[in-house]
Amino acid sequence: MTSVSFDSLGLAEPLVRALTAAGHVTPTPIQSQGIPPVLAGRDLLGLAETGSGKTAAFVLPILNRLGGLPPSPRRHPRALILTPTRELAVQIADTVDMYSRHLQLRTAVIFGGVSAHRQIQECRNGIDIVVATPGRLLDLIGQRAVSLHEVEVLVLDEADRMLDMGFIRDVRRIIATVPQRRQSLLFSATMPKEIADLVAGLLHDPVRVDLKPASVAVDRISQQVIHIEVRRKRALLAGLLCAPQLERVIVFTRTKHGANKVARQLTEIGIKADAIHGNKSQNARQDALESFRNGRVRVLVATDIAARGIDVREITHVINYELPKDAESYVHRIGRTARAGLNGAAISFCAPEERGELRDIERLLRHAVPTMDAGPWLQLSANIPAIVSGEVAAAAQPQAPHAPRQNRHRGRPPRRSQRRRAA
């Protein structure tokens, strides 16, 4: 198979230079299959999850198209990227910043939960790209603070999640304000009827890139299950987290109360952890996610709904503290690791009353999940205070499961550029 590089996709030299500086040499499948038709002006339907590299698949062609625009003191946006959550909006804007470092383009990030004053001012100063959540963008359109009459490229990211969150009506209202002569790109992990209907009305003769992301991600994840009574899960989790291989970990619980409880228990024994779930404010969720991303917090405890907005590179492990009620949620959970071509590991705790859920998961995967012995980790948890203080030698600890390292990239993600955007 011929190797594909970003340089061969037809991107402008400033973008290739920014990709090289970021250490991004080989495009992911969604990028290698999606970027050329988008550069050629085609509409695109991308069936892919966050973590597949889809953000760059639409950001790079947009920057390539707008990069030749001469600077102007005042201009209306020519590209609009709609996304369901504040967290995803910020992540996409960070990607725009990273790749546009050699271009004279202005980006605004628009989302609710904060004062709109600064966002309005940025729009009035002139912008090229808007990354927005639907509700706040509609507010600004209603205030005539932003006009979309010059938009040339429209992107709907995670369309199925926007449907789940009740945003489709808002999305349709926004689409009605955008010129009909435009290029449209839609990305979704699944294709329910409502999204299929949206695709039919939005995209014109689109190129379809279907990567079946869930199955692709599972192939790169080492999976194991530990059979354990509910009352012993706390000690098992503590023992596992003493292993140095578990560098950056997401722990899944079924409920918001459970997420808070587990995060509190880990903090009490000296393991830096935070919780993220639907009851937390946007600011609290963003703070927890940022602490997790930059390493101040090693463990993020999450519920299923909150986790869909998590896109953090180099998550080494996912731990299912409680198995989900439906098997497809298991695949989405463990897909938080093994992002962007990396490998990952998933460990699931299965109490006797959860064996039905495990059978459903194995039926979906079409294979049994290998078992792992809890004994060594339960023994290790008895020494938690000494381990946290460094008094127990790492050599005495059992070997934790870890992702194969041949595809792991060491080091921190590239530093974000300092962009003027909403707080």
N, C-alpha and C positions, 0 to 999 in steps of 0.2 A: 504494500500500500504506500502510495506517495505521501511524504510528509507535507503537511500544510503549515505555513507560517502566516503571521499577520501581514507581513510584507507582501505576500502573494495574493492577498484578498482585494487589493486595489485601493487601500486606504492612503490618505495623504501623508506626506513625510512627517509633518509635525505630530501626527497621531502615532505613527510607527515609533518615532523617537520617544514619545511619552510612554508607550507600551514597553519599550525596551528598558527605560529607566525604572519602571515599576516591576521589572522582572517577568513580564508576561510575553512569552515567545510563541507558544503553541496555542492556537485557539481551541476552545472546547467544541464539541459537535454542533451545538446550537449556534455558535459563532461562525464556524466554518461553513455551515449550511445556510444560515440566515443572513449574514452580512452581504454577500454578493448580490442576491436579488433585491435587498433593500437599497443598496447603492445604485442599482439599476432603476429604482423608482417603483418597484412592485409593492403591493400590499402584502402583509405577512401574517399568517396565523401560526403562532408558536405554542406547541403543547409541551411545556417544560416548567419545572418548579424553580423557586428561588434556590440558588446554589449551583445551578447548571451552567451559569455564565450568561444567562439571558440578558442581564442588565447591560453588559458590554455589547451584546448583539444588537440592541437598539440605540444605545448611547453613541457608539462609534460612528455609525452611519449618519446620525443626526449632526454630530460635530463635523464630520466630513463635508456634509452639505452646507452647513452654516459658516464654516471656517473662513470662507473667502469673503464674507460680508465686511465691508469697511466699517470702522468704528463710527458711531453717531451719538450725539449727546442725548438723543431721545428716540426710542424705537419700541414697537409693539412686539410681543413674542411671536416667533415663527415656528416654535416647537412646543407642544404641550404633552407632558407625561402625567397621566393620572394613576394614582396608586391608593390602596385602601387605608393605609395607616401612616401616622406620623413617622414611625420608625423606618418604614420602607422608603418614605419620601426623603428622609435625611440620608439614608444609605445610597440611594440613587444619586442624589446631589453630590455626595462625596465622590462617587465614581465619575460624574461629570467633571468635577474639579480636577481629579487626578489625570484624566486624559486630555483636558483642555488647557493644560498649563502653558502651552506654546501658542495658544489662540487668544484673540481678543474678543471673548464672548462673555456675556453677563447672564447669570442664572439666579432665579428667585425660587425659594422653597416656601410653599404656602400650605399651612395646616392649622387646624383649630386648637383650642386649649390654651392659647397665648394671645396677647394683645395683637390686634391686626394692624396697628399703626405703622410699625416698621415694614411690614409686608407691603402695605399700601404705598409707602414712600419708595420702596425699591421698584415697584411696578411703574410708578410715575417718573422715576429717573431713567427708565428705559431698560428693557431686558430682551434677551434673545430666546431663553429657554425657561419655561415654567414647569416645576415639579410640584404637584399639588394633590391634596386629598379633596374629594368632591364637595363636601359640605362647605368648607371655608372658601373654596374657589367660587362657588355659587354666590356666597355672601359678597365677595369682592366684585363679582360681575354685576350684582344688583346695586352696588354702590358706585358703579361705573369707575372703579379704581383700576380695573384691568379689562382690556378688550382683546378678544380672540379672533378678530376679523382678518388678521394676517397670518394665522397659523397654517403652515404648510405640511407639518408632520404631527399626527396625533397618535399617542401610544396609550393603550389600556394595559396596565400591568396587573397580574393576578386578578383577572376578571371574575373568576369563580369565587374568590374571596370577597370581592366587592358585592357579588350577589348574596353571599352568606350574611354579610353585614348590612344588607338592606340599602345599598347605594345605587342600584341599577337605575332607579327612577332619576336620581340626581345626575348620573352619568348621561342618560339620554337627554336631559335638559341641557347639559353642557355641550354635547355633540351638536345640538341644534344651533348653537352660537358659533360653530366653527365652519369655515367655508366648505362647501361640498367638494370642490376641486382640491383635494389634499391627498397625502399618502397616509394610510392608516395601518397600525401594527397592533395586534392583540395577542396577549400571552395569558395562558391559563393552564393549570395543572390538570383540570378535568373539563369535560364538555357536557354539562347538563343542558336540558332543552332550552332554558332561558338564555344561556350563553350562546348556544347554536343559533337561536333567533337573532341575538344581537350581532353575531358574526355575519349572518345573511344580510342584514341591513347596513352594516358598517363597512365591510371589506368588499373590494371589487376584484374579482379574479385573483384571489390571494395565492401566494406560494404557501404550502402547508409543510411545516417542519414538526414531525411527531417523534419525540425521543423516548416516549414511555419512561419518564424520569424515575418513577418509583422503582421499577425493576433494575434500571441501570445503577442506581445508588446502592441497592441491596447487594449487588454483586461485589462491591468494594468494601463491604462492612463485615467484620468478623463478629458473629453473633453467638452468644452463650446465654443459658438460663440457669439460675440457681433456685432450687426448690427449698423454700424456707417458710416457717410459720410467721404470721403477721407480727407477733410480739417480738420476733428476733430481727426484723428488718432494719430497725434503727441501728443495732450493733453491727450488722453486716455492712450497711452503708458506710458507717464510720471506719470500719476496718479496711474496706476497699479504697476509700479516699486517702488512706495513708500511703498508698503505692505511688511512687513518683511518676509512673507512666501515665497516670490520670492527670494530665496537665491542665486541661480545660474541659469541664464536664457540665452537661445538662442533665438534671434529674427530673423525671416526669412523675407527677401525681395526678390523681383524677379530679381533685377538688381544690378550690382556692384555699380553704382552711388547711388542707393537707400540705399545700405548698408553703404556706406561712409557717406551719409547725415544723416541717423538715428543715427549712432554712434557719429557723431559730435554734433548733437542736444542734445543727452543725456549727453555728456561730458560737454556741455555748462551749463547745469542746475545742475551739480555736481554729476551725476550718472556715475560711472566709466564704460566705455564701449570701445570696440574696434571692428573693422570690419575685416572679413576674406573673401576673394574672389579670383577669378582666376587671377586678374590683379596684385595682390601683389606677391612679390618675395617669394621664399621658406623661406628665413630667416625671413621676415616680418610675414608670416603666422605662422611660428613656434613660434616666439616671442609672437604673439597675443594668440595662443593656450596655451602656457606655462603660460602666465599671467592669463588667464581664469582658467586654471587647479589649479593653486596655490592660487587663490583668490584675486590677485592684481586687477583683472578686474572682475566685477560681471556680466556684460552683454556682450555677444558676438553676433554681428550682422553678419549674414551669408547669402550667396546665396546657392542655392541647390547644385551646383557642389562642392563648397568648403566644405559643411557640411558633405559630405559622408566620409571625412577623420577625423571627430571629434569623438573621443571616450573618453569621460570624465565622470568619475563616479559622481553620485549624482547631475546631472542636474535636478533641481526641476521642472522647467517649460520651455515649448516651446511656444513662441508667434508667430503666423503667422500674421505679420504686413500686408502682402499682401498674399492672397490665391494663391497657385500655379495653373498653367494652366491645369495640369493633376492631377487626383485624386491620382494616385499611389505616386506621389511626396509628397503629404500630409502625407501619411502613413510613408514614409521614414523620413520626417521632424520630426513628433511627436515621432518617434522611437528613437530620440536622448536622450529622457528621458526614464524612466522605464528600465534602463540598469541592467543587471546581477541580475534579480529577484526583483529589487526595483520597487516602484510605481512612477508615475509622473503625471503631469497635462499639458494640452495643451489648449491655449486660441487663438481663431482665430478672427481677425477683418474682417468683411464682409461689403464692401461698396455695394450700390445698384447695381452697374455695375458688381459685383463679385458674384451675386446670382446664376448665371449659374454654376460657379465653385463649389459653395457650394452644389448645387443639385447633381453634379457629385460625390462629395465626399460622400455625404449621400447615394447615390446609391451603391457606392463601399462598404461602411461600413454596408449597409443594415439596417440602422436606422438613425433617425434624431439626429443631434447634439443639445443638450440642449442650450437654449439661456440664456444670462446673461445681466443684466441691466448696461448700460454704465453710467447712471446718476451720481451715487455716485463718480465714479472715475473721471469724468469730473469736478465735483465740487471740488474734492480734488486737482486736478492739478492746480487750481487757487492759491493754497498755496505752490507751489513748493519751492520757496526760503526759506520759514519758515520751511518746512518739512526737507529739506536738512540740515539746520542748527540745527535741533532738537527742534524747538520751538513749534511744533504741537505734542500733545500727541498721542501715538500709539493707545490708546483706542478710540480716535475720528475717526480713520480711518475705512472705511468699511472692511468687511471680504473678503479677497481675496481667490479664489479657491486654494486648495493645494492638493497634493497627500496624500492619506491615509498613516499614518506613521508606521503602524504595521510592515512593512517590510523595513523601512528605516534604514540605518546604520549611526549612528552619528560619527563624528570625521573625520579627514583627511585621505586620502589614505596613505598607508605605505610609508615611506621615501625611495626614490630610493637609491640604493647602488652607491657608487662612482666607475663608470666603466671607464676605459680608452677606449674612442671611438672617432670617428671623431667629430670635432667641428661642 
